[in-house]
Amino acid sequence: MSADVVYLVGGLALLLGVVLPAALRGAALSAPIVLVTVGALIGLLPAPGGERVSPVDHLALTEHLTEFAVLVALMGAGLAIDRPLRWRSWTSWRSWSPAWRLLAIGMPLSIAGGALLGWVVMGLAPAAALLLGAVMAPTDPVLAADVQVEGPTEEADGAGEVDEDDEVRFALTSEAGLNDGLAFPFVQAAMLAAGGGLGTWWWHWLAWELVGKVAIGAVVGALCGLVLARVAFRAPRRSLRLAETGEPLLALAATVLTYGVAEVLGGYGFLAVFTGALALRSAERGHEYHALMHQVVERLERLLTLVVLLLLGVALTDGLLANLTWPGAAVAVLLVAVVRPLTAWVSLLGGAREDRVADGALGPRERAVTAFFGVRGVGSVYYLAYALGHADFGDVDRVLWSTVTFTIVLSVLVHGVAATPAMAWLERVRTPQPAA
């Protein structure tokens, strides 16, 4: 891609990033829909020099651009969550029950469902079918802003605690933050299967890819977050207490540093960034510094998201869907409309105490909304680019790209239109109506 085109796309993304949030506030239309549409229109124009804008032809660029976008989104999600996760408190762990259920039950079922559809409906080989299920399983922290928590709050409740008051937004935010890292073992399993090694080395995958690297990522992230929080809030020298000087770029430094440390030590960096953000947020939970850091991360996340969506839209009308088959389109519809809602709904059954339903816990209506909003997006693009760049899945690369891209666009359209009305409806039915 020429430098002129990069400037054009970047400038358009910046302009839309400034205008769209305010213009679309309260409308049943999301910024991602507009960005993909604008990108698609740009893709219809003659490309300078005849060069195609396609992730298939630029795997390395696609991988690293989407990787950084997801990293920034994970830091933002971790900083935005008010609910504490205290390692020694069973009550605290129980309060995160929706996230654990969606991860331990919903995500494996979703991966299995996607893989089964890829194998039976599309006729993919087992390794490629498993890859399809794995890349489409995690919900996206980048595109799910309309149904996630808005940001860190500074006001404590009546008990002196800062906590979430919306279980749906909390469940979707915590799930999106955690499952981008926890999908990686299943992507690795697909890569091992493509190389013929899964049957021989399944024990290695179970012990190292599924358990070892997850544990390293979680621990490294927590330690990095705690160390950085101690420096920012309690360092002996005032020049190091960044919370007092109000320097919000610590959030970006923490993102890159935590990811780098976890990856160098062999852990999952995505998981480390999110747990690091949670640990950083745990210090001085009501301090305004968290809101300052979140604002910086949120703006960078918005810019990266817009650039990725513009480029994805350009690629749509530049041949990226050329290999979409009717079975692939059917699988995309089933993934969005059936597999995610059904598996997430099943995972959340029995997870809410009836005496908490009135206070915003996951009652039947909340479970339905949470299950429906499994947004697919930038994370899926990253995983697919990573897997296809590091393993050979045969001649189905372009079929996978077309199917995954169509699923993402379908998710952007369906969830983008439904987000505002669905959340408004929930607020309406939760609010007691005055007596006539």
ZAZA-554444 format. One record per residue (C-alpha): residue in one letter; x, y, z. Coordinates in steps of 0.02 Angstrom, whole numbers, plus 32768, in hexadecimal, padded with zeros to 4 digits. Last residue first. Example, Ala and Ser with C-alpha at 12.3 -4.5 7.8 and 13.67 -1.06 7.14 Angstrom:
+--------+------+------+------+
| residu |   px |   py |   pz |
+--------+------+------+------+
|      S | 82AC | 7FCB | 8165 |
|      A | 8267 | 7F1F | 8186 |
+--------+------+------+------+
This chain:
+--------+------+------+------+
| residu |   px |   py |   pz |
+--------+------+------+------+
|      A | 7606 | 8108 | 8764 |
|      A | 7695 | 80C4 | 87CB |
|      P | 7742 | 80F5 | 8791 |
|      Q | 779E | 8073 | 8728 |
|      P | 7830 | 8018 | 877A |
|      T | 78CA | 8021 | 870B |
|      R | 7909 | 7F74 | 86D6 |
|      V | 7894 | 7F67 | 8641 |
|      R | 78CD | 800E | 85FD |
|      E | 7987 | 7FF4 | 8619 |
|      L | 797B | 7F4D | 85BF |
|      W | 791F | 7F9D | 852E |
|      A | 79A4 | 8025 | 8520 |
|      M | 7A2B | 7F9F | 851B |
|      A | 79D1 | 7F42 | 8490 |
|      P | 79A6 | 7FDE | 842C |
|      T | 7A5C | 801D | 8430 |
|      A | 7AAE | 7F76 | 8409 |
|      A | 7A3A | 7F34 | 8380 |
|      V | 7A7C | 7F95 | 82EA |
|      G | 7B33 | 7F77 | 8314 |
|      H | 7B13 | 7EC3 | 8346 |
|      V | 7AC6 | 7E96 | 829F |
|      L | 7B37 | 7EFE | 822F |
|      V | 7BDD | 7EDF | 8288 |
|      S | 7BB3 | 7E27 | 829D |
|      L | 7B8B | 7E14 | 81E4 |
|      V | 7C2D | 7E6D | 81B8 |
|      I | 7C8E | 7DFB | 822C |
|      T | 7C3B | 7D5E | 81E8 |
|      F | 7C5E | 7D95 | 8135 |
|      T | 7D14 | 7DB1 | 8162 |
|      V | 7D23 | 7D05 | 81B3 |
|      T | 7CD5 | 7CAF | 811C |
|      S | 7D3C | 7D0D | 809A |
|      W | 7DDE | 7CF6 | 80FA |
|      L | 7DBD | 7C3D | 8115 |
|      V | 7D99 | 7C22 | 805D |
|      R | 7E38 | 7C82 | 8032 |
|      D | 7EA2 | 7C13 | 80A1 |
|      V | 7E50 | 7B70 | 806A |
|      D | 7EDE | 7B30 | 7FFD |
|      G | 7F3D | 7AD4 | 8084 |
|      F | 7F3B | 7B05 | 813B |
|      D | 7FF5 | 7B2B | 8145 |
|      A | 802A | 7B7B | 81E8 |
|      H | 8079 | 7C1D | 8225 |
|      G | 802E | 7CA4 | 81B5 |
|      L | 7F86 | 7C4D | 81A8 |
|      A | 7F7B | 7C43 | 8265 |
|      Y | 7FAE | 7CF8 | 8286 |
|      A | 7F3E | 7D41 | 81FF |
|      L | 7EAA | 7CDB | 8240 |
|      Y | 7ECB | 7D0C | 82F3 |
|      Y | 7EDC | 7DC4 | 82C9 |
|      V | 7E3F | 7DCB | 825E |
|      S | 7DDD | 7D75 | 82E8 |
|      G | 7E1A | 7DF4 | 8366 |
|      V | 7DE3 | 7E83 | 82F5 |
|      G | 7D2D | 7E4F | 82EF |
|      R | 7CA8 | 7DDA | 8331 |
|      V | 7C28 | 7E1F | 83AC |
|      G | 7BD6 | 7D9E | 841F |
|      F | 7B42 | 7E0A | 844A |
|      F | 7AB5 | 7D89 | 844B |
|      A | 7AE8 | 7D2D | 84E8 |
|      T | 7AF1 | 7DCB | 854F |
|      V | 7A46 | 7E03 | 8511 |
|      A | 79F5 | 7D5C | 8538 |
|      R | 7A48 | 7D4D | 85E2 |
|      E | 7A0E | 7DFC | 8610 |
|      R | 795A | 7DD1 | 85E3 |
|      P | 795D | 7D2E | 8647 |
|      G | 79B2 | 7D7C | 86E0 |
|      L | 7A69 | 7DA6 | 86DF |
|      A | 7A7C | 7E1F | 8770 |
|      G | 7A3E | 7ED1 | 8761 |
|      D | 79FE | 7EF3 | 8810 |
|      A | 7953 | 7EA5 | 87EF |
|      V | 79A6 | 7E01 | 87C1 |
|      R | 7A07 | 7DFC | 8864 |
|      D | 7987 | 7D9D | 88CC |
|      E | 7975 | 7D1D | 8840 |
|      R | 7A2B | 7CEA | 884C |
|      A | 7A79 | 7CEA | 87A1 |
|      G | 7AE8 | 7C66 | 8752 |
|      G | 7A69 | 7BDD | 873C |
|      L | 7A76 | 7BE3 | 867F |
|      L | 7B06 | 7C52 | 8646 |
|      S | 7B64 | 7BCD | 85E3 |
|      V | 7AC6 | 7B98 | 8588 |
|      W | 7AA5 | 7C4B | 8550 |
|      A | 7B59 | 7C5E | 8515 |
|      T | 7B4F | 7BBE | 84AE |
|      L | 7AA6 | 7BEB | 8462 |
|      P | 7ACA | 7CA1 | 8439 |
|      R | 7B77 | 7C79 | 83F1 |
|      V | 7B43 | 7BE4 | 8387 |
|      V | 7A9B | 7C22 | 8348 |
|      A | 7A93 | 7CCF | 82F9 |
|      V | 7B4A | 7CFF | 82E6 |
|      L | 7B97 | 7C54 | 82C6 |
|      L | 7AFF | 7C19 | 8264 |
|      V | 7B06 | 7CAF | 81EF |
|      A | 7BC0 | 7C96 | 81D1 |
|      V | 7BA6 | 7BDB | 81B2 |
|      A | 7B22 | 7C02 | 8130 |
|      A | 7B98 | 7C7C | 80D9 |
|      G | 7C1F | 7BF5 | 80D5 |
|      P | 7BA3 | 7B75 | 8090 |
|      W | 7B72 | 7BF3 | 8008 |
|      T | 7C28 | 7C0F | 7FDE |
|      L | 7C94 | 7CA8 | 7FFE |
|      N | 7D31 | 7CA1 | 7F94 |
|      A | 7D20 | 7D4D | 7F46 |
|      L | 7CFA | 7D9C | 7FEE |
|      L | 7DA5 | 7DEE | 7FFD |
|      G | 7D9F | 7E2A | 7F49 |
|      D | 7DB6 | 7EE6 | 7F55 |
|      T | 7D05 | 7F0C | 7F8E |
|      L | 7D22 | 7EBD | 8037 |
|      A | 7DD9 | 7EF3 | 803D |
|      V | 7DA5 | 7FAB | 8046 |
|      G | 7D2F | 7F82 | 80D6 |
|      L | 7DB9 | 7F26 | 8132 |
|      L | 7E2D | 7FBA | 8118 |
|      L | 7DAA | 8031 | 815D |
|      L | 7D88 | 7FBB | 81ED |
|      V | 7E40 | 7FAD | 821B |
|      V | 7E59 | 806A | 8214 |
|      L | 7DBD | 808A | 827A |
|      T | 7DEF | 800E | 82FE |
|      L | 7E9E | 8056 | 830D |
|      L | 7E57 | 8105 | 8325 |
|      R | 7DD5 | 80CE | 83A4 |
|      E | 7E56 | 806B | 8406 |
|      L | 7EC8 | 8102 | 840B |
|      R | 7E3A | 816B | 8450 |
|      E | 7E07 | 80E8 | 84D0 |
|      V | 7EBA | 80D0 | 850B |
|      V | 7ECE | 818A | 852E |
|      Q | 7E25 | 8196 | 8585 |
|      H | 7E48 | 80F9 | 85EB |
|      M | 7EE8 | 8142 | 8631 |
|      L | 7E8E | 81E0 | 866A |
|      A | 7DFF | 817B | 86B5 |
|      H | 7E79 | 8111 | 8717 |
|      Y | 7ECF | 81AE | 8758 |
|      E | 7E2B | 81E9 | 87A6 |
|      H | 7E49 | 8176 | 883B |
|      G | 7DB7 | 810A | 8876 |
|      R | 7E11 | 8065 | 8865 |
|      E | 7EB0 | 809F | 88BD |
|      A | 7F0A | 8007 | 8879 |
|      S | 7E97 | 7F82 | 882E |
|      R | 7E9A | 7FD6 | 8784 |
|      L | 7F51 | 7FA8 | 876B |
|      A | 7F27 | 7EF4 | 8798 |
|      L | 7E95 | 7EF0 | 871D |
|      A | 7F01 | 7F3E | 8695 |
|      G | 7F87 | 7EBB | 86B4 |
|      T | 7F03 | 7E32 | 86A9 |
|      F | 7ED0 | 7E78 | 85FF |
|      V | 7F81 | 7E8E | 85BF |
|      A | 7FB6 | 7DE1 | 85FC |
|      L | 7F24 | 7D8B | 85A4 |
|      F | 7F57 | 7DD8 | 84FF |
|      G | 800E | 7DAF | 8520 |
|      Y | 7FF6 | 7CF5 | 8530 |
|      G | 808C | 7CB0 | 858B |
|      G | 8138 | 7C7B | 854C |
|      L | 81A6 | 7CEA | 85B9 |
|      V | 81CB | 7D5D | 8525 |
|      E | 8111 | 7D65 | 84FD |
|      A | 80E2 | 7D95 | 85AF |
|      V | 8169 | 7E1B | 85BC |
|      G | 813C | 7E67 | 8514 |
|      Y | 8082 | 7E6E | 8536 |
|      T | 809E | 7EBD | 85E1 |
|      L | 8114 | 7F3F | 8599 |
|      V | 80A4 | 7F6D | 8506 |
|      T | 8006 | 7F84 | 856C |
|      A | 805C | 7FD0 | 8604 |
|      A | 80AF | 8053 | 8598 |
|      L | 8007 | 807A | 8549 |
|      A | 7FB3 | 808D | 85F2 |
|      L | 8046 | 80F0 | 8637 |
|      L | 801B | 8170 | 85B2 |
|      P | 7F9F | 81BD | 862C |
|      E | 801A | 8234 | 8682 |
|      G | 7FB1 | 8283 | 870D |
|      T | 8044 | 82C5 | 8774 |
|      E | 7FFA | 8277 | 8811 |
|      A | 7FCE | 81D1 | 87BD |
|      L | 807C | 81D0 | 8770 |
|      R | 80CE | 81B9 | 8818 |
|      L | 817E | 81A8 | 87D1 |
|      S | 81A7 | 8262 | 87DE |
|      R | 8165 | 825D | 8891 |
|      R | 81EF | 81E9 | 88C8 |
|      P | 81C1 | 8160 | 8944 |
|      A | 814B | 810C | 88C6 |
|      R | 809B | 80F2 | 890A |
|      F | 801B | 8114 | 8880 |
|      A | 8072 | 80FF | 87D8 |
|      V | 80FF | 808F | 8819 |
|      R | 808B | 801D | 887A |
|      A | 8014 | 8015 | 87E6 |
|      L | 80A4 | 7FE6 | 8772 |
|      V | 80D7 | 7F58 | 87E6 |
|      L | 8023 | 7F1B | 87FB |
|      G | 8001 | 7F1F | 8740 |
|      C | 80A2 | 7EC4 | 8715 |
|      L | 807E | 7E3F | 8798 |
|      A | 7FCB | 7E23 | 875C |
|      G | 8000 | 7E18 | 86A6 |
|      V | 808E | 7D9F | 86CC |
|      V | 8018 | 7D31 | 8731 |
|      A | 7F8E | 7D2A | 86AE |
|      G | 8005 | 7D10 | 861B |
|      I | 806A | 7C8B | 8674 |
|      A | 7FCD | 7C2D | 86A8 |
|      V | 7F87 | 7C31 | 85F7 |
|      K | 802D | 7BF9 | 85B0 |
|      G | 8036 | 7B63 | 8624 |
|      V | 7F82 | 7B28 | 861E |
|      L | 7F42 | 7B22 | 856B |
|      E | 7FE1 | 7B31 | 8504 |
|      W | 8054 | 7AD8 | 8580 |
|      A | 7FFC | 7A47 | 85D5 |
|      L | 7F6E | 7A29 | 855A |
|      W | 7FD1 | 7A4F | 84BC |
|      H | 8064 | 79E5 | 84F7 |
|      W | 7FEC | 7958 | 8521 |
|      W | 7FA1 | 7965 | 8474 |
|      W | 804E | 794E | 8427 |
|      T | 8037 | 78B5 | 83BB |
|      G | 7F84 | 78CF | 8382 |
|      L | 7F9C | 798A | 8374 |
|      G | 8039 | 7980 | 8309 |
|      G | 7FF9 | 796B | 8259 |
|      G | 802F | 7A1A | 8229 |
|      A | 7F7C | 7A54 | 8211 |
|      A | 7F50 | 7A03 | 82B8 |
|      L | 7FD8 | 7A67 | 830F |
|      M | 7F95 | 7B07 | 82C1 |
|      A | 7EE3 | 7ADB | 82F6 |
|      A | 7F1F | 7ABB | 83A7 |
|      Q | 7F7A | 7B62 | 83A5 |
|      V | 7ED8 | 7BB9 | 8378 |
|      F | 7E89 | 7B59 | 8409 |
|      P | 7F0F | 7B94 | 8481 |
|      F | 7EF9 | 7C48 | 8445 |
|      A | 7E40 | 7C54 | 846F |
|      L | 7E6C | 7C75 | 8526 |
|      G | 7EC4 | 7D17 | 84FF |
|      D | 7E34 | 7D65 | 84A0 |
|      N | 7DC1 | 7D13 | 851D |
|      L | 7DF2 | 7D7E | 85B1 |
|      G | 7DCD | 7E31 | 8580 |
|      A | 7D35 | 7E08 | 8516 |
|      E | 7CEA | 7DA1 | 85A4 |
|      S | 7D0A | 7E2B | 8623 |
|      T | 7CB8 | 7EAC | 85B4 |
|      L | 7C22 | 7E40 | 8585 |
|      A | 7BFF | 7E0B | 8638 |
|      F | 7C16 | 7EBB | 867D |
|      R | 7BA2 | 7F07 | 85FB |
|      V | 7B1C | 7E87 | 8622 |
|      E | 7B36 | 7E90 | 86DF |
|      D | 7B1A | 7F4B | 86E7 |
|      D | 7B3F | 7F9C | 878F |
|      E | 7BFB | 7F83 | 878D |
|      D | 7C5F | 7FA3 | 882B |
|      V | 7CBC | 802A | 888B |
|      E | 7CAC | 8003 | 8944 |
|      G | 7C8D | 8073 | 89DA |
|      A | 7BF8 | 800E | 8A16 |
|      G | 7B7C | 808E | 89D2 |
|      D | 7BCD | 808B | 8928 |
|      A | 7C70 | 80DF | 88FA |
|      E | 7C7F | 8166 | 8876 |
|      E | 7D19 | 8167 | 8807 |
|      T | 7CDA | 8109 | 8770 |
|      P | 7D43 | 80AF | 86F0 |
|      G | 7CFF | 80A8 | 863F |
|      E | 7C66 | 8088 | 85D4 |
|      V | 7C43 | 7FD3 | 8600 |
|      Q | 7C25 | 7F6E | 8563 |
|      V | 7B90 | 7F62 | 84ED |
|      D | 7BB8 | 7FF3 | 8478 |
|      A | 7C73 | 7FD3 | 8485 |
|      A | 7C67 | 7F24 | 843A |
|      L | 7CD4 | 7F44 | 83A1 |
|      V | 7D81 | 7F42 | 83F1 |
|      P | 7D66 | 7ECA | 8482 |
|      D | 7D2E | 7E43 | 8407 |
|      T | 7CD7 | 7DA5 | 843E |
|      P | 7D43 | 7D0B | 842D |
|      A | 7CFF | 7C73 | 83CE |
|      M | 7D16 | 7CA0 | 8316 |
|      V | 7DD2 | 7C82 | 8310 |
|      A | 7DC2 | 7BDB | 836B |
|      G | 7D30 | 7B94 | 8306 |
|      L | 7D83 | 7BBF | 8261 |
|      L | 7E28 | 7B76 | 829D |
|      L | 7DD1 | 7AD6 | 82D1 |
|      A | 7D84 | 7AC9 | 8223 |
|      A | 7E2E | 7AE6 | 81D3 |
|      A | 7E7C | 7A5B | 823B |
|      P | 7DEA | 79E4 | 821F |
|      A | 7DEA | 79FC | 8161 |
|      L | 7D61 | 7A6E | 8124 |
|      G | 7CC0 | 7A2B | 80D5 |
|      M | 7C62 | 7ACE | 80E9 |
|      V | 7BC7 | 7A88 | 813F |
|      V | 7C0F | 79F3 | 819D |
|      W | 7CC1 | 7A2B | 81C6 |
|      G | 7CA8 | 7AE6 | 81D6 |
|      L | 7C05 | 7ACC | 8233 |
|      L | 7C58 | 7A54 | 82AD |
|      A | 7CE8 | 7ACC | 82C8 |
|      G | 7C71 | 7B5B | 82ED |
|      G | 7C0E | 7AF3 | 8368 |
|      A | 7CA9 | 7AB1 | 83BF |
|      I | 7CF1 | 7B60 | 83CF |
|      S | 7C4A | 7BA0 | 8412 |
|      L | 7C40 | 7B12 | 8490 |
|      P | 7CF1 | 7B37 | 84C9 |
|      M | 7CC5 | 7BF1 | 84DA |
|      G | 7C20 | 7BDC | 8536 |
|      I | 7C55 | 7B64 | 85BF |
|      A | 7CF9 | 7B9E | 860D |
|      L | 7CFD | 7C4E | 85C4 |
|      L | 7C47 | 7C81 | 85CB |
|      R | 7C34 | 7C2E | 8675 |
|      W | 7CD1 | 7C82 | 86BB |
|      A | 7C99 | 7D2D | 867D |
|      P | 7BE9 | 7D1C | 86C3 |
|      S | 7C30 | 7CE0 | 876B |
|      W | 7C9B | 7D7B | 8789 |
|      S | 7C3D | 7DA0 | 882B |
|      R | 7C6A | 7CF0 | 8862 |
|      W | 7D23 | 7D1A | 885C |
|      S | 7D05 | 7DB1 | 88CB |
|      T | 7CA2 | 7D4A | 8947 |
|      W | 7D2E | 7CC9 | 894B |
|      S | 7DA7 | 7D52 | 897E |
|      R | 7E61 | 7D2D | 897A |
|      W | 7E82 | 7D63 | 88C6 |
|      R | 7E1A | 7E00 | 88D1 |
|      L | 7DC9 | 7E26 | 882B |
|      P | 7D7F | 7ED4 | 883B |
|      R | 7CEA | 7F10 | 87D4 |
|      D | 7D0C | 7FB8 | 8785 |
|      I | 7D39 | 7F79 | 86D8 |
|      A | 7D74 | 8006 | 8666 |
|      L | 7E2E | 7FEC | 8684 |
|      G | 7E24 | 7F37 | 864B |
|      A | 7DBE | 7F62 | 85B1 |
|      G | 7E35 | 7FEC | 857E |
|      M | 7ECD | 7F7D | 8592 |
|      L | 7E76 | 7EF8 | 8529 |
|      A | 7E49 | 7F78 | 84A3 |
|      V | 7EFF | 7FB0 | 8496 |
|      L | 7F39 | 7EFD | 8482 |
|      V | 7EB0 | 7ED7 | 8401 |
|      A | 7EE5 | 7F6A | 8394 |
|      F | 7F9C | 7F38 | 83A5 |
|      E | 7F79 | 7E88 | 8367 |
|      T | 7F08 | 7EC9 | 82DD |
|      L | 7F97 | 7F30 | 8295 |
|      H | 8017 | 7EA6 | 82B3 |
|      E | 7FB6 | 7E1A | 825F |
|      T | 7F76 | 7E81 | 81CD |
|      L | 8024 | 7EC2 | 81A6 |
|      A | 806B | 7E11 | 81AB |
|      L | 7FDE | 7DC8 | 8143 |
|      H | 7FE3 | 7E49 | 80B8 |
|      D | 7FA1 | 7DED | 801E |
|      V | 7F16 | 7D92 | 807B |
|      P | 7EF3 | 7E2F | 80E1 |
|      S | 7EBE | 7E83 | 803E |
|      V | 7ED4 | 7F33 | 7FFB |
|      R | 7EFE | 7F0E | 7F46 |
|      E | 7F7F | 7F70 | 7EE3 |
|      G | 7F47 | 7FAD | 7E37 |
|      G | 7FC6 | 803B | 7E3C |
|      P | 7F4B | 80A5 | 7E9F |
|      A | 7EAC | 803E | 7EB8 |
|      P | 7E18 | 806A | 7E4A |
|      L | 7D82 | 8096 | 7EB9 |
|      L | 7D0E | 800C | 7EF4 |
|      G | 7D7B | 7FF1 | 7F8C |
|      I | 7D56 | 80A2 | 7FC6 |
|      L | 7C9D | 8075 | 7FCC |
|      A | 7CC5 | 7FDB | 8034 |
|      G | 7D2C | 8044 | 80AA |
|      V | 7C9C | 80BD | 80C3 |
|      T | 7C27 | 802B | 80E7 |
|      V | 7CA1 | 7FDB | 8161 |
|      L | 7CB7 | 8081 | 81BA |
|      V | 7BFC | 80A5 | 81C4 |
|      I | 7BD6 | 7FFA | 820C |
|      P | 7C66 | 8009 | 8287 |
|      A | 7C22 | 80B3 | 82C3 |
|      S | 7B80 | 8063 | 82FC |
|      L | 7ACC | 807E | 82C9 |
|      A | 7A2E | 8076 | 8331 |
|      A | 7A4B | 812C | 8361 |
|      G | 7A65 | 8169 | 8413 |
|      R | 7B0E | 81B6 | 83EE |
|      L | 7B30 | 81A4 | 8334 |
|      A | 7B6B | 8256 | 8310 |
|      A | 7BCC | 8265 | 83B3 |
|      P | 7C32 | 81C7 | 8398 |
|      L | 7C3D | 81E2 | 82DA |
|      V | 7C94 | 828B | 82C9 |
|      V | 7D3F | 827A | 831A |
|      G | 7D5F | 81C7 | 82E5 |
|      L | 7D1B | 81EF | 8238 |
|      L | 7DA0 | 8274 | 8222 |
|      L | 7E2A | 8206 | 8268 |
|      A | 7DF8 | 8172 | 81FA |
|      L | 7DF3 | 81E1 | 8160 |
|      G | 7EA0 | 8221 | 8187 |
|      G | 7EE5 | 8172 | 81A1 |
|      V | 7E98 | 8130 | 8101 |
|      L | 7EDA | 81C1 | 8099 |
|      Y | 7F84 | 81C1 | 80ED |
|      V | 7F97 | 8107 | 80CE |
|      V | 7F5F | 811D | 801A |
|      D | 7FE5 | 81A0 | 7FFD |
|      A | 8069 | 8133 | 804F |
|      S | 8047 | 80AA | 7FCF |
|      M | 8000 | 8000 | 8000 |
+--------+------+------+------+
